[in-house]
Amino acid sequence: MKIPPGLNEQEIVDTINKIATKLAPKYVFASYEAEDIKQEAFLIGIEALDRYDSSKPLENFLYTHISNRLKNFKRDNYYRLDYGNAQKIQDRKKSLLEPVDINGLHFIAAHDTTMDEAHMAEILDLIDRNLPAHLRGDYLKLQTNSPLPKGRKAHIIEVIESIINGDYD
């Protein structure tokens, strides 16, 4: 997270939370509740800090950026009924309603198919301790099956696999 000059981390988090809380109810749809949208807005706000121009007001920039990205999020994840394509749409809706459990992801399952719950918790703790901060947003998206570009998804999986294998510093 890039912290703009003259602000501290808590001020930025408070600003993003204020904006996310204000915008979330406007973008509630399908199976997404206000709290889900607020979490998505918070992640969008954190990612947006890298593109912030400090000569302009932070709150205005974040409000506009988060609002636009939430519009895209809603457009990309809201499915209208198309009778010619109804089954495909139902399958996509189902994947929205049933987020993937990180315990079931292929890179962990491929590591050990006889893994018990205690061992899985140990691996997840290992990932949590060693995952770099700049990848945590993508990790959360991966956990919740939120949209994530293929390249970033492949990169986060590669990093997690290297953490599990002990190859990551």
Disulfide bonds with the S-S distance in Angstrom:
none
